[in-house]
């Protein structure tokens, strides 16, 4: 898994909380997926609003 500085720090923190490496990576993967889905929804909503304003 490719890590940014922040995800690596979070992974290390999870491991200090007694999560093993696999658990930490699974949690990070789930958080990353959720973040991408949320950002995609926000982007689509903004895009739709911009299109509606342009039409008016």
C-alpha positions, 0 to 999 in steps of 0.5 A, spaced: 500 500 500 502 506 498 502 511 504 502 518 504 506 521 510 499 522 514 497 515 512 503 512 515 503 516 521 496 513 522 498 506 521 503 507 526 498 510 531 494 504 530 499 499 531 501 502 537 494 501 539 495 493 538 492 493 531 497 489 527 500 491 520 494 487 516 489 490 521 492 497 520 492 497 513 485 494 512 482 500 516 486 505 512 484 502 506 477 503 508 478 510 510 481 511 504 475 508 500 470 512 504 474 519 503 474 518 495 467 516 495 465 522 499 469 527 495 466 524 489 459 525 491 461 532 493 464 534 486 458 531 483 454 535 487 458 542 486 458 540 478 451 539 478 450 546 481 455 549 477 451 547 471 444 549 473 447 556 475 450 556 468 443 554 465 439 560 468 
